[in-house]
Amino acid sequence: MIQLREIAHSRTGDKGEHSNISVIAHDPADYPFLKEHLTAALVAETFAPILGGPVERYEIEALGALNFVLRHALGGGVTVSLALDAHGKCLASAMLAITLPGPAPASP
């Protein structure tokens, strides 16, 4: 088992009430491990308390990155949400706290 932050970093953004979370492997050799273990289902399970819709995963091979779109996760969006983090910037930290199953990748 390995915590995601050990092999990747993350950035977030928002479009209305949808959050966008990118996960980028520190080492390109770890990207296949991320693709196998960091699924849309795992992300949906992690963020279930705030989700109002599906999680979509996009693979960006050239960057060694995965991009997740969390639909209806920001309480209506910046202009109407009463959430403390209406932009969803803290969601990157929550994403990186995910523990991935399986053996750790081979990179140091």
Phi and psi in degrees as GROMACS dihedral restraints (atoms count N, CA, C in turn):
[ dihedral_restraints ]
;  ai    aj    ak    al  type     phi  dphi    fc
    3     4     5     6     1  -145.8    20    10
    4     5     6     7     1   141.4    20    10
    6     7     8     9     1   -81.6    20    10
    7     8     9    10     1   137.0    20    10
    9    10    11    12     1   -53.4    20    10
   10    11    12    13     1   -38.0    20    10
   12    13    14    15     1   -61.6    20    10
   13    14    15    16     1   -17.8    20    10
   15    16    17    18     1   -74.2    20    10
   16    17    18    19     1   -21.4    20    10
   18    19    20    21     1  -125.6    20    10
   19    20    21    22     1     0.0    20    10
   21    22    23    24     1  -152.1    20    10
   22    23    24    25     1   163.2    20    10
   24    25    26    27     1  -122.8    20    10
   25    26    27    28     1   172.0    20    10
   27    28    29    30     1  -144.3    20    10
   28    29    30    31     1   152.2    20    10
   30    31    32    33     1  -134.9    20    10
   31    32    33    34     1   150.3    20    10
   33    34    35    36     1  -128.4    20    10
   34    35    36    37     1   161.6    20    10
   36    37    38    39     1  -154.7    20    10
   37    38    39    40     1   175.9    20    10
   39    40    41    42     1  -142.6    20    10
   40    41    42    43     1   149.1    20    10
   42    43    44    45     1  -136.1    20    10
   43    44    45    46     1   100.4    20    10
   45    46    47    48     1    64.3    20    10
   46    47    48    49     1  -124.3    20    10
   48    49    50    51     1   -97.5    20    10
   49    50    51    52     1    12.6    20    10
   51    52    53    54     1  -106.4    20    10
   52    53    54    55     1   139.8    20    10
   54    55    56    57     1  -105.7    20    10
   55    56    57    58     1   144.0    20    10
   57    58    59    60     1  -118.9    20    10
   58    59    60    61     1   121.3    20    10
   60    61    62    63     1  -125.3    20    10
   61    62    63    64     1   119.4    20    10
   63    64    65    66     1   -98.1    20    10
   64    65    66    67     1   141.4    20    10
   66    67    68    69     1  -125.0    20    10
   67    68    69    70     1   120.3    20    10
   69    70    71    72     1  -119.8    20    10
   70    71    72    73     1   125.1    20    10
   72    73    74    75     1   -65.4    20    10
   73    74    75    76     1   135.7    20    10
   75    76    77    78     1   -62.9    20    10
   76    77    78    79     1   -41.6    20    10
   78    79    80    81     1  -117.6    20    10
   79    80    81    82     1   124.0    20    10
   81    82    83    84     1   -53.9    20    10
   82    83    84    85     1   -25.0    20    10
   84    85    86    87     1   -66.7    20    10
   85    86    87    88     1   -19.2    20    10
   87    88    89    90     1   -88.6    20    10
   88    89    90    91     1    -8.6    20    10
   90    91    92    93     1   -59.0    20    10
   91    92    93    94     1   -43.9    20    10
   93    94    95    96     1   -59.0    20    10
   94    95    96    97     1   -36.8    20    10
   96    97    98    99     1   -62.5    20    10
   97    98    99   100     1   -44.7    20    10
   99   100   101   102     1   -60.4    20    10
  100   101   102   103     1   -46.2    20    10
  102   103   104   105     1   -58.8    20    10
  103   104   105   106     1   -38.9    20    10
  105   106   107   108     1   -72.8    20    10
  106   107   108   109     1   -40.6    20    10
  108   109   110   111     1  -102.4    20    10
  109   110   111   112     1   -28.0    20    10
  111   112   113   114     1   -93.7    20    10
  112   113   114   115     1    83.7    20    10
  114   115   116   117     1   -92.0    20    10
  115   116   117   118     1   162.7    20    10
  117   118   119   120     1   -62.0    20    10
  118   119   120   121     1   -35.4    20    10
  120   121   122   123     1   -64.7    20    10
  121   122   123   124     1   -41.7    20    10
  123   124   125   126     1   -65.3    20    10
  124   125   126   127     1   -42.0    20    10
  126   127   128   129     1   -65.4    20    10
  127   128   129   130     1   -41.6    20    10
  129   130   131   132     1   -61.5    20    10
  130   131   132   133     1   -40.9    20    10
  132   133   134   135     1   -64.2    20    10
  133   134   135   136     1   -42.3    20    10
  135   136   137   138     1   -63.2    20    10
  136   137   138   139     1   -41.6    20    10
  138   139   140   141     1  -101.1    20    10
  139   140   141   142     1    13.4    20    10
  141   142   143   144     1   -49.3    20    10
  142   143   144   145     1   -39.9    20    10
  144   145   146   147     1   -61.7    20    10
  145   146   147   148     1   -22.5    20    10
  147   148   149   150     1  -110.7    20    10
  148   149   150   151     1    -8.9    20    10
  150   151   152   153     1   -77.0    20    10
  151   152   153   154     1   138.0    20    10
  153   154   155   156     1  -119.2    20    10
  154   155   156   157     1     7.2    20    10
  156   157   158   159     1  -159.8    20    10
  157   158   159   160     1  -168.3    20    10
  159   160   161   162     1   -78.6    20    10
  160   161   162   163     1   168.3    20    10
  162   163   164   165     1  -111.3    20    10
  163   164   165   166     1   129.0    20    10
  165   166   167   168     1  -111.1    20    10
  166   167   168   169     1   138.5    20    10
  168   169   170   171     1  -116.4    20    10
  169   170   171   172     1   133.4    20    10
  171   172   173   174     1  -121.6    20    10
  172   173   174   175     1   136.8    20    10
  174   175   176   177     1  -100.0    20    10
  175   176   177   178     1   129.9    20    10
  177   178   179   180     1  -119.0    20    10
  178   179   180   181     1    83.3    20    10
  180   181   182   183     1   -54.9    20    10
  181   182   183   184     1   -45.3    20    10
  183   184   185   186     1   -63.0    20    10
  184   185   186   187     1   -24.4    20    10
  186   187   188   189     1  -103.1    20    10
  187   188   189   190     1    -5.9    20    10
  189   190   191   192     1    63.6    20    10
  190   191   192   193     1    42.0    20    10
  192   193   194   195     1  -132.5    20    10
  193   194   195   196     1   155.5    20    10
  195   196   197   198     1  -119.1    20    10
  196   197   198   199     1   141.0    20    10
  198   199   200   201     1  -121.1    20    10
  199   200   201   202     1   127.9    20    10
  201   202   203   204     1  -113.6    20    10
  202   203   204   205     1   133.8    20    10
  204   205   206   207     1  -110.2    20    10
  205   206   207   208     1   119.2    20    10
  207   208   209   210     1  -101.1    20    10
  208   209   210   211     1   106.5    20    10
  210   211   212   213     1   -75.6    20    10
  211   212   213   214     1   134.7    20    10
  213   214   215   216     1    55.0    20    10
  214   215   216   217     1    48.8    20    10
  216   217   218   219     1  -108.5    20    10
  217   218   219   220     1    -2.8    20    10
  219   220   221   222     1  -115.1    20    10
  220   221   222   223     1    25.9    20    10
  222   223   224   225     1    60.3    20    10
  223   224   225   226     1    33.0    20    10
  225   226   227   228     1   102.9    20    10
  226   227   228   229     1   -14.6    20    10
  228   229   230   231     1   105.9    20    10
  229   230   231   232     1   171.0    20    10
  231   232   233   234     1   -56.1    20    10
  232   233   234   235     1   -41.6    20    10
  234   235   236   237     1   -79.0    20    10
  235   236   237   238     1   -13.9    20    10
  237   238   239   240     1  -125.1    20    10
  238   239   240   241     1   -12.1    20    10
  240   241   242   243     1   -77.6    20    10
  241   242   243   244     1   143.4    20    10
  243   244   245   246     1   -96.9    20    10
  244   245   246   247     1     4.9    20    10
  246   247   248   249     1   -64.8    20    10
  247   248   249   250     1   147.0    20    10
  249   250   251   252     1   -65.1    20    10
  250   251   252   253     1   -29.0    20    10
  252   253   254   255     1  -121.2    20    10
  253   254   255   256     1    67.7    20    10
  255   256   257   258     1   -63.0    20    10
  256   257   258   259     1   -22.9    20    10
  258   259   260   261     1   -82.5    20    10
  259   260   261   262     1   -17.7    20    10
  261   262   263   264     1    77.6    20    10
  262   263   264   265     1    21.2    20    10
  264   265   266   267     1   -65.4    20    10
  265   266   267   268     1   -31.3    20    10
  267   268   269   270     1   -73.7    20    10
  268   269   270   271     1   -10.8    20    10
  270   271   272   273     1   -65.8    20    10
  271   272   273   274     1   -24.5    20    10
  273   274   275   276     1   -63.1    20    10
  274   275   276   277     1   -41.8    20    10
  276   277   278   279     1   -64.4    20    10
  277   278   279   280     1   -40.7    20    10
  279   280   281   282     1   -64.7    20    10
  280   281   282   283     1   -40.0    20    10
  282   283   284   285     1   -62.1    20    10
  283   284   285   286     1   -45.8    20    10
  285   286   287   288     1   -69.5    20    10
  286   287   288   289     1   -13.0    20    10
  288   289   290   291     1   -83.8    20    10
  289   290   291   292     1    -6.5    20    10
  291   292   293   294     1   -62.9    20    10
  292   293   294   295     1   134.8    20    10
  294   295   296   297     1   -96.8    20    10
  295   296   297   298     1   124.5    20    10
  297   298   299   300     1   -91.0    20    10
  298   299   300   301     1   141.0    20    10
  300   301   302   303     1   -77.1    20    10
  301   302   303   304     1   170.4    20    10
  303   304   305   306     1    86.4    20    10
  304   305   306   307     1   175.3    20    10
  306   307   308   309     1   -71.1    20    10
  307   308   309   310     1   150.0    20    10
  309   310   311   312     1   -66.1    20    10
  310   311   312   313     1   150.2    20    10
  312   313   314   315     1   -65.4    20    10
  313   314   315   316     1   165.9    20    10
  315   316   317   318     1   -76.1    20    10
  316   317   318   319     1   -17.5    20    10
  318   319   320   321     1   -69.0    20    10
  319   320   321   322     1   152.0    20    10
